[in-house]
Amino acid sequence: MCVGAEKYDQLNRNTKRFSGVNKTYYEEVEPGKMILRDHLAYDRTVLANERTFLAYVRTAIALVATGCMLIKVFGNHTEVMYAGYGLIVIGLFTSVWGIRRYKKVWNKINRAYVD
């Protein structure tokens, strides 16, 4: 028997019969209640959102630091100085974008799980 067939048989064994229709364990749970699986999914989603936010912050800090370094080290070259200012602006924009995205996803998570 191949691996896919074994997995299919295992799923069929975990299925119960109710009024002539096959239902899995999760379909038995009342719609308004969260079970352990749902709580774990909620936690994973929140942590993923926080990791993404921290990645935006880390990128913004790197851009601003690089821009400041360019201005400090190559301050006598006009083109490089403008590139440094550009990196600072892009870094600030990245941090604002990250905060905006974090709040947007946070609201979606709360709407989906915490009704």
C-alpha positions in Angstrom: 0.0 0.0 0.0 1.4 3.4 -0.9 1.9 6.2 1.6 -1.1 8.2 0.3 -3.4 5.3 0.7 -2.2 4.7 4.3 -3.0 8.3 5.1 -6.4 8.0 3.5 -7.2 4.9 5.5 -6.1 6.6 8.7 -8.4 9.6 8.0 -11.3 7.2 7.3 -10.7 5.5 10.6 -10.8 8.9 12.4 -14.2 9.6 10.8 -17.5 8.9 12.7 -20.8 8.2 11.2 -23.7 10.5 12.1 -27.1 10.2 10.5 -25.7 8.6 7.4 -23.1 11.3 6.8 -19.4 11.1 7.5 -18.2 13.9 9.8 -14.8 14.4 11.3 -14.2 15.2 15.0 -13.8 18.9 14.2 -17.2 19.1 12.6 -18.8 18.0 15.8 -17.6 21.1 17.8 -20.1 23.9 18.2 -19.3 26.8 15.8 -18.8 29.4 18.5 -16.3 27.6 20.6 -12.6 27.4 20.0 -10.8 24.1 20.6 -7.2 23.5 21.3 -6.3 23.4 17.6 -7.9 26.9 17.1 -6.1 28.3 20.1 -2.8 27.0 18.8 -3.5 28.4 15.3 -4.4 31.8 16.8 -1.1 31.8 18.7 0.9 30.9 15.6 -0.8 33.6 13.6 -0.1 36.3 16.3 3.5 35.3 16.5 3.9 35.3 12.7 2.5 38.8 12.6 4.9 39.9 15.3 7.9 38.3 13.5 6.9 40.2 10.3 6.6 43.5 12.1 10.1 43.0 13.7 11.5 42.2 10.2 10.1 45.6 9.0 11.7 47.3 12.0 15.0 45.6 11.4 15.0 46.6 7.8 14.1 50.2 8.6 16.9 50.4 11.2 19.4 49.0 8.7 18.3 51.5 6.0 18.5 54.5 8.4 21.9 53.4 9.7 23.3 52.9 6.3 22.0 56.3 5.2 23.6 58.0 8.3 26.9 56.2 7.6 26.9 57.4 4.0 26.3 61.0 5.1 28.9 60.8 7.9 31.7 59.1 5.9 31.1 60.5 2.4 29.7 63.9 3.4 31.8 65.8 0.9 30.4 63.9 -2.1 27.0 65.4 -3.0 25.6 62.4 -4.9 26.5 60.0 -2.0 25.0 62.4 0.5 21.7 62.5 -1.4 21.7 58.7 -1.5 22.2 58.7 2.3 19.2 61.0 2.7 17.2 58.8 0.4 18.0 55.7 2.4 16.9 57.5 5.6 13.6 58.5 4.0 13.1 55.0 2.7 13.9 53.6 6.2 11.3 55.9 7.8 8.8 54.9 5.2 9.5 51.2 5.8 8.9 51.6 9.5 5.6 53.4 9.0 4.6 50.8 6.4 5.4 48.0 8.9 3.4 49.6 11.7 0.5 50.1 9.4 0.6 46.5 8.1 1.0 45.1 11.7 -2.1 47.0 12.8 -4.1 45.9 9.7 -3.2 42.2 10.2 -3.9 42.5 13.9 -7.4 43.7 13.3 -8.0 40.9 10.8 -6.8 38.3 13.3 -9.1 39.7 16.0 -12.0 39.7 13.7 -11.4 36.2 12.6 -10.8 34.6 16.1 -12.2 36.8 18.8 -15.7 37.6 17.5 
